[in-house]
Structure formats: structure tokens, C-alpha cells
């Protein structure tokens, strides 16, 4: 769960600034500010989900987070790429990421004995870093050829980057739906993931 979420989060953190600068014409500072509300939402969610985990099953948060991310990716793939749309999309997407990551980390570490907690934390950090690196590499490998192909077909730079973003996000939508399936399986008890199951 954590790897999938981190792949998506870091891939979007790579793709959206490139699109905003090359496809919309924003400066790097403006692109960063556009993504700031999403980052803030993720930080707030971390505090909120941590307290709610005492009363609710971790799988509820997995399901809600992946469902929200899937819906937002589908909407974003169909929408016109405006700055306002990017802000709303990234805000909701990172809200969903906060639901998933905090619940997954807390849930996994709670299942370990006290003496294994340090090892578990190290493994979780490794999975996050690995997932992020894979997500960024995949995003780059999808974006670059898509943009080149679109430019060679006569599209403008702005259209080419919008086309490349759509192509890249299609893959990450599939990955998010896979996470949603895992969340559904965990809720039915076929894929045990929580102390509250």
C-alpha cells in the first residue's frame, strides 16, 4: 500500500511542476505555490488520521484514500488543464494520500512487537523511498516519449505537455485502481491488514 501511494505522490510531484512550467507557462515559484495547498492538506491529514485510527479500522482509510485518488485521476484526465483545476486536483489527491500513508504506517508498525519496531520503521522508510524513486522514473519514462511524439505530430508545446501528462497519468490511474482493489480485499478480510479486522 505504501509503495503504491508513494509512487503516485512522487510521480505527480514530478509531473505537475513540469506541466505547469512547460504546458501552462508558469514560473517555477508559481508552480510550487500551486502545489502548496496539496502539500499542506497532506500534512493536516497526517495529524487527523493518526487520531482517528484509534476508533476506526485502517482498511477504511485505505479504501477512502484510493477511492478518492481514483476518482480525482479520472476527473483530471477528462478535464481541461487550468491552474484552478490543478490546485483542486492536487489538493484532493494529496488528501487521499494522507489517508493511505498514515494508516498504512501506523497499522503495520502496530502489528510488530516492541523489539521489532525499529526494523519495521526502517523497512517502511525503505519502501517509501523505493516507491518514490520508481514512481518518478516511470513518470519520466512515460512523459518524455509522449511529449516528443506529440511535438513531431505538429502539436504546440503546451498541447504536447498536456498530452504527455495525460499519457503518464493513465498509467498511475491503473496503479491507483490496483491499490483500490487491495483495499477492497483487505476490507473483506482476504488480505489481512489491521488490528481491527
Secondary structure, 3 states (H helix, E strand, C coil): CHHHHHHHHHHHHHHHHHHHHHHHCCCHHHHHHHHHHHHHHHHHHHHHHHHHCCCCCHHHHHHHHHHHHHHHHHHHHHCCCCHHHHHHHHHHHHHHHHHHHHHHHHHHHHCCCHHHHHHHHHHHHHHHHHHHHHHHHHHHHHHHHHHHHHHHCCCCHHHHHHHHHHHHHHHHHHHHHHHHHHHHHHHCCCCCCCCCC
